Amino acid sequence: MKNILLKMGMSLLLILFFSCKEEPKNEQKEAVTKSPASENYNISILLDLSDRISLQKNPNPTMEYYERDLGYIKSVSEAFTQHLKSKRIRQIDDKMQVFFNPEPLDPEINSISKNLRISIDKNNASKNLLNSINASYASKTSKIYDSAIKDNNFIGSDIWNFFDSKVKDQCTEDGYRNILILLTDGYMFHENTVVTEGKRTTYITPELIRKNGLNTQDWEKKIKDQDFGFIKASDDFSNLEVLVLGINPNKNNPYEEKVIKAYWTKWFTEMKVKHFEIKNADLPSNMEKIIQDFILKKSNQ
């Protein structure tokens, strides 16, 4: 009887031992299946609906600039849906939205943009919803550009003010990987935001570049020595990644592209933007991999 009790006791101890050993594994498995904050995307797209997309002022026989924008947006939405489909339903908590600054006067454009604000989580995620995003974004953004071009009353794009007053509140959230896609030709100007502080400005135009003598081979030395550049719009965008697409420099100055990119690079660096890239207005087919890599590569997080 004593031996039987001893054996039962040892069996009980073994069961308890292996149960305790298994518990950390279960905890570890649960930790792996939880979605880290960096996997929740908050993508914002800022459209520059200035006369850069005008068919009269800036025609391009290869592909119009508004068509390039639509191609870039298509690649962004495809990367977003690819990201969503790589996650389990219970992990999904992601957002994508479109912005203008200032808002267009056309109420139809503003109405369409509201429908482009997508927020997907485990409560509304479905196969049908995920499969509808790309077609919906393509259709609605095409209507926005068609309306802006047809109206032919380009109100410009106040990019500096957008960074100053809206990016932190509307494009960044804690617990998300915040990505801002900026579609612009690289020039920055709006009549309501024209500020100069020493050699720093809230704008850059071909005229300003010529006026400051940045159209010669010593442009880089002048920028450094005289501190040319944009006025900072924030001291800390460390929770933001920015991809600028569509740089289209004036061809009359061989240094224009380098000057534009130097301005933007200095600006993003001083504002502590976490990660950024600045790309020219290339064909969408050539930009697709660049856009996909920027959005989906884990090394950017």
N, C-alpha and C positions, 0 to 999 in steps of 0.2 A: 504493500500500500504506500509505503514511504517513497519507494522508487517511482511509483506511478505519479505521485504528487510532485516529485522532483522534476520528472520529465515534463509534466504539464506546466510547471513554473518556468522551465527553460524555454519551452515553446512560446509561452506568453511573452517572455523577454525578447525572444528573437523577432516576434511579430511587431512589438513596440519599437525595436531597434530599426527594422527596415522601414517601418512607417515614418519614423523620424528622419531617416535618410532620404526618403522620397520627397518630403515636404519642400526642401530647398529647390529641388528640380522643378516642382510644380510652380513655385514662385518665380523661378528663372524663366520658365516657359511663358508665364503670364506677362512678364516684363518684356519679352521679345515681341509678343503679339500686340502690345500697346503701341499706338501711333505716337512717335516723338513729335514735339511741337514743330520741328523743321519740316515735317511731312505735310503739314497743313498749309496750303498755298492761298495767298491773298494777292491776286494779280489785278493790277490796274493798267488801263491803256489810256493814255492822253493823246487825243487827236488834235493836230495843228491844222485847223480849217482856214488857214490864211490863204493869200493869193498864190502860195507855192503850188496849189493844186489847180490853179486856173489854166484852162486849156488854151486861152489866148495869150496870157503872159508867159507861161512856162510850158509850152508844148514839148512833147518828146515822142518822136516818130517810132521809137523802139517799143516803148510802153509808157503810157501816161502815168504821172506820179501818183494820182489817186488810185490807179489800178495796182500799183506797187504796194501802196498802203493796204489795200484789200487783201493782197497776197500775204503780206506780213501778218495781218490780223488772223487770216486763215491758219497760218502756221502756229500762232500763239494759241488759238482755241484748240487746235489738234493736240498740241503739247499738254494743254490743260486736261483734256479728256483722257489722254493717254495716262497722265498721272492719276486721275480718278480711278480708271479701270485697273490700275496696278494695286489699288488698296482694297481691303475688305470693307464691306458696307458699313460695319460698325466703326471703322476708322475714319470714314469720310467726314470732313468738316472744312470745306474749301470754298473760295469765293473768286469771282471774276467780274469786273465792271469797267465801264467806259466813261471817260470824263472829257469835258471841254472847259476852256477858261479864256474868255467869259462864255457863258452859255449862249448858244445861238438864239436869235430872235424868233426863228421859226419854231412854233409850238410843236409841230410834228416831229422835228428832230429831237427835241427834249423828251417827248413822249416815247420815242423809239429807244433813246438812251436809257430810260428807266427800265425798259424791258430787257436791256442788256446787262442788268445787275443780277448776277446769278449767285445764289447762296445755297450750297448743297451740303446736307449732313445725313446722318443715318435715318432721320425721320422722313425725308422726302426723296432720297436717292433711289432711282430705279433704272433698269436697263433702258427703258424708253426715253427717260430724261437724259441720260448720258449720251445716248445715240442721237439725240435731237440738237445738242449744243452746237455742233459745227455748222449744220445747215442753217440754224437760227441766227448765229452770229454772222454768217456770210450774207444772208438775205437782209438782215436789219442794218448792218454797217454799209452795205451797198446803197440802201435807200438814203442813208445819212449823207453820203458823198454825192449822190445824184441830186439831192435837194440843195446842197450847198453850191454845187456847180451851176445848177439851173438858176438859182437865185442870183448868182454872180455878184453878191454883195458881201465880200469877205471881210469879216469883222476883226480878223487877226487872231493871234493866240498869245495870251499873256502868261507865258511859261514861268517867268521869274515870280510873278505874284502867286501862281499856283504852288510853287515850291515854298514860298514864304507863308502862305495863309491856309493851304489846303492839304498838302501832302501828309503832314504829321497826323492830322485829324481824320482824313478820309482814305488815306492809302496805306497806313501802317496800323497794325494791331499786335498786341502782345500774344505770343503763342502761335504766330503764323510766320511763314517765310514770305515776306513782303517784297513783291516784284513790281516795278513800274516800267512799262513799255512806253517809250516816248517816240512818237512819229513826228519828225520835224526835219527841216532842211539844214538845221544847225544855226541859223540866224535867229536872234531873239529881239523882238521889238513889239511894244504896244503903247499907244499914245497915252494911256492912263498910268503907265508905270515907266516914267523916264527920270531916273535918278542918277546923279554923278557924285562920287565921293573920291576926290583926288583923281587918280587914273582908273579907278574902279567905276563900273556902270552896271545898270540892270538890263543892258541891251548890247547887242552886237549886230552891226550891219556892214555891208560893203563900204559904205561911206565912212563909217567910224574907223574901219581898218585902214583905209587910205589916209584919213585925217591924222591918225596916230603914227603914220609912217611904217605900218606893219606889212607893207607890200614889197619889201626888199629882203635880201638874203640875211640881214642881221636882225630879222624880226624876233628871233628867240632871245637874243641878248637884250633887246629893248623891253620885251615883256618881263624879263627877270629884273633888269636894273631899274626900270621905271614902275614896276608893279602893276602892269596892265592886267585886267581881268574883271570877272563879275563880282559884284557885291555879294557877300554871303547871305543866304536866305535862312540859314539855320546853323547852329553849332554842332548838331549831333543827329545825323541820319544813319547811325550805325545799325539800325534795324531795317535798312532799305537796300535793295539792289536795283540798279537802273540799267536798262538796255535802250540806247538811243539808235533809232533806225531812220535812214533817209537823208544823211548829210549830203548836201548838194551845193558845193562852193561855186562862187562866181569864177568863170573860166578866165577872166581878164587878169587875174592875179595868180601866178604859179604857186604862191605861198598861202593862198587863202584857206585851203583845206587844213594845212598844218596849224594855222593861227586859230581857226575855229575849234579844232580838236584840243589845242593847248588851253583855250579859254574854258571849255567844258571840263577837261581833265583837272585843271587847277581848282575849278569850282567844286566838283564832286569830292576831290581829295580834301579840300579845306572843310567841307561840310561832313566829312567822315562817312561818306556813303560806303556801305559795307563792301560792295562789289559793283563794278560798272564796266560796260563796253560801249564804244561809239563806232557805228558802222555807216558806210556810205549808202546812197540810194542805188542799190544793185537790183537786179531782177529777182523776183520772189523765189524762183527755182534755185538761185545761187545762195539765197539767204536762209532757206528752210533749215538746213543743218545747223547753222549758227544760232538760230532762234531756238530750235529744239535742244541743242546742247546747253545753252544758257539757262533755260527753264528746267530741264530735267537732270542735268549733271549734279551729282551729290557733292562734287568738289566745290560748288559755288555756295553751299549752305553754310 
